Amino acid sequence: MTGIAILGGSGLDQLEGIDIERTETLDTPYGAPSDALTIGHLAGVRIVFLPRHGAAHTIPPHRINYRANLWALRQLGCDRVISVCAVGSIHGDIHPADIIIPHQIIDYTRSREHTLYDQDLDEVVHIDFTEPYCASLRTALIKAAESLGVDVHPAATYGATQGPRLETAAEINRMERDGCDIVGMTGMPEASIARELGLCYATIAVSANDAAGRHSGPLEMEGILNNVAKGMDVVRSILVKLLKSADS
């Protein structure tokens, strides 16, 4: 496995344990990425790391330049992208701090720059998005988690909402009727732009909380942050295991 990138989300703005070679500040046809890209080695494997919200976590989900982020990763030679994110749990079997590898996605976002194919075209381009995540990378993540004894959820439908506000209970009820198991704010258009660029892309998610209407009382940030921190420790272990397996 070569040319692998890790896109860090909430709770993974910094990647501990990386042996840094250099950082690169790039420009792209779509503007600047969220931050400088870190090139280095993790578990002996060369990777590129980019925090999608910026290193100081200052870019809200609807303001992320998804096109620039993914273009920059490909520009640095990445062909596989692991997206790390925090989500809310809609399905009752998914609990806070659980690890999920989604297999499908439903897009509820709006007004985001969502495609590379929107102007100066020789012809209209349609991509196949039947299976939005890369099967081989999903399998590698699942195997890495299972080899560590992590009780990972190997499939789920991710509902991508606009943010930055959290959802209403009625919105979550609608998403459940639509078939969503988890809810997040950064899954789209990241996944579809990765497909347009020919990148093998998969997501590993941490459940930060039960979604609106699935818990008693208001959502409390302290509990959410604790769940994310706990889950991200496990995510780091899974990433290291995956990379070590790739290098063996």
C-alpha positions in Angstrom: 0.0 0.0 0.0 1.7 3.2 -1.1 0.7 6.8 -1.3 -1.6 6.8 1.7 -3.2 9.9 3.2 -5.0 10.4 6.5 -7.6 13.2 6.7 -8.0 14.1 10.3 -11.3 15.3 11.7 -12.7 16.4 15.0 -10.4 14.8 17.7 -7.6 14.1 15.2 -6.3 17.6 14.3 -2.8 16.4 15.2 -1.4 12.9 14.4 0.7 11.6 17.3 3.7 9.3 16.5 4.4 10.6 13.0 8.0 10.9 12.1 7.9 14.2 10.1 10.0 14.6 7.0 8.6 18.0 6.0 5.5 20.1 5.6 4.2 21.5 2.4 2.0 24.5 1.8 0.3 24.0 -1.6 -2.0 25.8 -3.8 -4.5 24.1 -6.2 -6.8 25.1 -9.0 -9.5 25.3 -6.3 -7.6 27.4 -3.8 -5.7 26.5 -0.7 -6.2 23.3 1.4 -7.3 23.5 5.0 -3.7 23.6 6.3 -0.1 22.7 5.4 0.2 19.0 4.6 2.5 16.9 6.8 4.7 14.3 5.0 6.3 11.7 7.2 6.3 8.1 8.4 3.9 6.4 10.7 4.6 2.7 11.7 7.4 2.8 9.1 5.0 3.7 6.2 5.2 7.0 4.3 1.9 8.9 4.7 0.5 12.4 4.2 -1.6 13.9 7.0 -4.0 16.8 6.6 -6.5 18.1 9.3 -9.6 19.0 7.3 -10.7 21.6 9.9 -7.2 23.1 10.1 -4.6 22.4 12.7 -6.4 24.8 15.2 -9.8 23.3 14.3 -11.1 26.7 13.0 -12.8 25.7 9.7 -16.5 24.7 10.1 -17.8 21.8 8.0 -19.6 23.9 5.4 -16.5 26.1 4.8 -14.0 23.3 4.2 -12.4 23.4 0.8 -13.0 19.7 0.0 -11.9 20.1 -3.6 -8.5 21.7 -2.7 -7.9 19.2 0.1 -8.3 16.1 -2.1 -6.5 17.7 -5.1 -3.5 18.5 -2.9 -3.4 14.9 -1.6 -3.4 13.5 -5.1 -0.8 16.1 -6.1 1.5 14.7 -3.4 1.1 11.2 -4.9 -1.6 9.8 -2.6 -3.9 7.2 -4.1 -5.6 6.0 -0.9 -7.3 8.3 1.6 -8.5 7.3 5.1 -11.0 9.8 6.3 -11.3 10.1 10.1 -14.3 11.7 11.6 -16.7 12.0 14.6 -20.4 11.2 14.1 -23.6 11.0 16.1 -25.3 7.6 16.5 -28.8 7.2 15.1 -29.0 3.4 15.3 -29.5 1.9 18.8 -26.8 -0.7 18.3 -24.1 2.0 17.9 -23.0 3.5 21.2 -20.9 6.5 22.1 -17.1 5.9 21.5 -17.9 3.0 19.1 -15.9 2.6 15.9 -17.8 2.5 12.6 -16.7 1.8 9.0 -19.6 3.1 6.9 -20.4 1.5 3.6 -23.1 3.9 2.3 -23.9 7.6 2.5 -26.9 9.9 2.0 -26.2 13.5 1.2 -28.3 16.2 3.0 -25.8 19.0 2.5 -26.4 22.1 0.3 -24.5 25.0 -1.2 -21.2 23.3 -1.1 -18.7 23.1 -4.0 -19.4 19.5 -4.6 -17.8 18.6 -8.0 -14.7 19.1 -10.1 -16.9 18.9 -13.2 -18.9 22.1 -13.2 -17.3 24.4 -15.8 -15.1 24.5 -18.9 -16.1 21.0 -19.8 -15.7 19.3 -23.2 -18.6 17.1 -22.2 -20.8 16.4 -19.1 -19.2 13.9 -16.7 -21.1 11.5 -14.5 -19.3 9.3 -12.0 -20.5 5.9 -10.7 -21.2 6.4 -7.0 -23.2 3.2 -6.4 -20.7 2.1 -3.8 -19.3 5.4 -2.4 -16.4 3.9 -0.4 -13.4 1.9 -1.6 -14.0 -1.8 -0.8 -10.3 -2.8 -0.4 -9.6 0.0 2.0 -12.8 -0.6 4.0 -11.8 -4.3 4.3 -8.2 -3.4 5.4 -9.6 -1.1 8.1 -12.1 -3.7 9.4 -9.4 -6.4 9.5 -7.0 -4.1 11.3 -9.7 -3.3 13.9 -10.7 -7.0 14.4 -7.1 -8.1 14.7 -6.8 -5.7 17.7 -10.0 -7.1 19.2 -11.9 -3.9 18.5 -15.7 -4.5 18.3 -16.0 -2.5 15.1 -19.3 -1.8 13.2 -18.3 -3.1 9.7 -21.2 -1.4 7.9 -23.4 1.7 8.4 -25.1 4.4 6.3 -23.7 7.8 7.0 -26.1 10.8 6.7 -24.1 13.9 5.8 -25.7 17.1 7.1 -24.9 20.8 6.5 -23.9 21.9 10.0 -22.4 23.5 11.9 -25.5 23.3 14.1 -26.5 19.9 15.4 -29.8 18.3 14.1 -33.3 18.5 15.5 -34.9 15.3 16.8 -37.4 15.5 13.9 -34.5 15.6 11.4 -32.9 12.6 13.0 -36.2 10.7 12.9 -36.4 11.5 9.2 -32.8 10.3 8.7 -33.6 7.1 10.5 -36.6 6.5 8.2 -34.3 7.1 5.2 -32.0 4.4 6.5 -29.2 6.4 8.1 -27.3 4.8 11.0 -24.9 7.6 11.8 -24.9 11.4 11.2 -21.9 13.7 10.5 -21.1 16.9 8.7 -18.0 16.2 6.6 -18.8 13.0 4.7 -20.0 14.9 1.6 -18.8 16.1 -0.9 -15.5 14.6 0.3 -16.4 11.1 -0.7 -17.7 12.0 -4.2 -14.8 14.3 -5.0 -12.4 11.6 -4.0 -14.2 9.3 -6.5 -13.9 12.0 -9.2 -10.2 12.1 -8.6 -9.9 8.3 -8.8 -8.8 8.0 -5.2 -9.5 4.9 -3.1 -11.3 6.5 -0.1 -12.8 5.1 3.0 -14.0 6.5 6.4 -13.4 5.4 9.9 -15.8 7.1 12.3 -16.0 7.5 16.1 -19.5 7.9 17.6 -19.3 11.0 19.7 -22.8 10.9 21.1 -26.3 9.7 20.6 -28.0 11.9 18.0 -30.8 14.3 18.9 -33.8 12.6 20.4 -31.9 9.4 21.1 -30.8 10.5 24.6 -32.3 12.0 27.7 -31.6 15.7 28.3 -29.5 18.1 26.2 -26.3 17.2 24.5 -23.3 18.1 26.7 -20.0 19.0 25.1 -17.9 17.5 27.9 -19.4 14.1 27.3 -19.0 14.4 23.6 -15.4 15.4 23.8 -14.6 12.5 26.2 -16.2 10.0 23.8 -14.3 11.4 20.9 -11.0 11.3 22.8 -11.6 7.7 23.9 -12.6 6.7 20.4 -9.7 8.5 18.7 -7.2 6.6 20.8 -8.6 3.4 19.3 -8.6 4.9 15.8 -4.8 5.7 16.1 -4.2 2.0 17.1 -6.2 0.8 14.1 -4.3 3.1 11.7 -0.9 1.9 13.1 -2.0 -1.7 12.7 -3.2 -1.2 9.2 0.1 0.5 8.2 2.2 -2.2 9.8 0.2 -4.8 7.9 0.7 -2.9 4.7 4.5 -2.7 5.3 4.9 -6.5 6.1 
